[in-house]
Amino acid sequence: MPQQQVIERKAKRTVTKFTGTVACKNGTSRGIVKDLSPAGICFQLYFDINAKTGQEVTIESEELGHLTGIVHWYRSDKIGIKLNISSNTAAQISSYYKFFR
C-alpha cells in the first residue's frame, strides 16, 4: 500500500464567516468568506459567476476593504482566490486579525 503524501500549506488559514462581494468579468456575487490566509481566500458564492482559473477578481467586504486576486480553483459554489500580495494587502489582512478576530 503506497504512503499518502502529506501536503502542507504555505500559509496558515483562519476559519472565517463574514460576507462580501466578489466580481470578475463574467459577473458579481455576494457570498461568504469561509477562510482567510495572508495568501488567499476561500469564498462561497451565493450565485454562480462562471469564474475560471486564472481570471482576475476583486473582493469587497467591510472587514477587509478592497482586495484583488486571481481565481486559483473553483468547486461547486466555492472559489479559491490567490491574493495579489502587496504591503496594502498585508496591512488589510493584519487589520482584520487585529480588529475583527
C-alpha positions, -999 to +999 in steps of 0.1 A: +000+000+000+016+033-011+020+060+015+000+091+011+019+123+007+010+150+032+010+184+016+014+213+039+000+247+030+024+276+027+002+299+048-019+291+078-056+295+072-081+311+096-117+300+095-140+330+090-176+337+083-183+372+070-200+384+039-185+402+009-188+406-028-166+391-055-166+404-091-150+391-122-155+399-159-184+374-160-204+387-131-207+397-094-220+377-065-223+383-027-211+354-006-193+343+025-155+344+031-151+309+045-114+311+053-085+335+050-048+335+049-022+361+040-020+345+006-056+338-002-093+334+004-119+307+001-151+324-010-185+307-011-207+323-038-245+329-034-247+330-073-226+314-100-205+339-118-187+314-141-153+322-126-125+304-143-090+295-131-066+324-138-093+350-140-088+383-122-113+391-094-119+419-069-132+413-034-151+439-013-160+435+023-164+457+054-139+436+072-112+436+045-119+465+023-110+462-014-087+433-025-077+419-058-066+384-068-067+355-092-090+325-092-068+296-082-095+269-081-133+265-082-155+237-070-193+239-070-202+272-052-167+279-038-138+296-053-102+298-041-087+332-047-049+338-046-045+374-034-022+398-052+004+403-025+013+439-016+020+459+015-015+472+013-030+437+012-008+426+041-020+456+061-056+449+054-054+413+065-034+422+096-061+448+104-087+421+101-069+399+126-064+428+150-099+443+149-124+416+138-109+383+151 
